[in-house]
Amino acid sequence: MEEKQLIWIGSSIVLLFTFLFLYNLTEKARDDTLFLQKVTAQNLALLHDAILSSAGDVTAEYSLDKDYSIMFTMKDGCEVKAYILDKEEKAGSAGSVAFCIKTEMDTSEGLSFTKPKKLIFSKQEGKFTISSEKSLTKL
């Protein structure tokens, strides 16, 4: 082979790898899993706090458009963890955590939801509950 042919083949390979790298980078940015998990955890923590601090009886719903695993932990404080489930229905290793305010109305030590389509936060007659249309597990 001539030197020009080797340079052409080498340049083509470098160009192909550069294209694949940039394509993969833009796909990850378009479907930013970590960002979505963080926003969901923060929104749920804020909704938790808003319902608890509101006057009177209140009910609010939060819809989820992806398959999440959501955990509320109230042992040492109030934590909300959100994980987007992968195709094998396993939580990704890098979930997101947001913190909320623990009050005397948080009676359970924790709640876990798998693939909920909607979470329902309710404060009725001094009792606070978080429920889902499906897949509730008490911790």
N, C-alpha and C positions, 0 to 999 in steps of 0.2 A: 504494500500500500504506500501511496505517496503521503508525504507529510501534510499536504492540504486536506486529504481525505480524513486523516486522523484528527486534525484540528476541527473539521466540519462535524465529525461524529462526536467528539468531545464537547463541542459547543452545543450540539443538539441535546445531549444528555443533561448538561448543566441547565439549559433552558427548560427542559421537561421537568426536572426536579424543582426548579424555581417556580414554575407554573403550579405544580402540585402543592408545594408548600403554601403559596399565596392563596390557592383555592381552599385548602384546608383551614387556613387562618381565618378567611372571611366566613366560612361556614360556621366555625366555632363562635365567631363574633355575632353572627346572625341569630344563633340559637344558644345564647349565653346562659347555660344552666346555673352557674354559680350566682349570677346576677338575679335570675328568677327566684332561686331559693332564698336569697337574702331579702329580696323585696317581699316575698310571701311571709317569711318569718317575722319581719318587722311590721307588716300590715296586721298580722294576727295578734302580735303583742300589743300594738296600739289599739286595736279593736277590743281586746281583753280589758285594757286599762280604761278605755272610754266607756264601756258598758258598766264596769264596776263603779266609776266615779259619777255616773249619771244619776239624776234624781228620778225617783219613781220606777215604774216597771218599764223595761225596755227589751226588745228583741231585735237582733240584727243577723243578717245572713252574709256569708262570704263565699262566693263561688270560686271554684278552682278549675282551670281548664286543662291541667296536666295530671298525670297520676303521681300523687305525692304520698309520702309517709310523713305525718305530722305528729309531733309529740309535745305535750304540755307537761312539764315537770314542776311540782310545787314543793319539793322537800326543803331545800335550803333557801330558796327564793323562787321566783317564777321565771322559767325558761321556756321558750318556744323553739323547737327544732323543726326544720323543714328539709326534706330530701326528695328529689325527683327520682322516681323509680325508673330503672332501665328496663330493657326488653325482657329480661329474666325476672322482673319484679323484685329486684334487690335494690336497696337504697345505695346511692353512690357514697363513696368514702368521704367526700367533702361536702357535708351538709352545711346549713347555715343556722346560726343560733341568734336569737334576739331575746332581750330580757324585758320582763314586765313586772308590775308591782304585785306582790303577794299580799292578800288581805285575809281577814277572818272568814270571808265568804268563799274562799278557795278551800273547799272541804276535802277534796280528794288529793292523794299524793301525786297523781299524774293521770293523764289520759293519752291514748295513742289511737290515731286514725290511719287506716290504710286505704288508699285510693278513694278518698271522699270526693264527691262532686260539689258538696256544699257543707259548710260548717255553720251551725246555728248557735249563736251566743244569746243567752236569755237570762234576764234578772227579773224574777217575778216574786213579789211578796217577801223580799229579803233573801231569796235563794238564787244563787248563780249557777247556771249549767252551761256546758258546751256539749253539743250533740251533733250528729251527722245523719245523713240519710242512709248511710251504710257503714259498716266496718269500724265499730267502736270497740276498743279494748281498754279496760281499766288496768293501770300499772300497779 
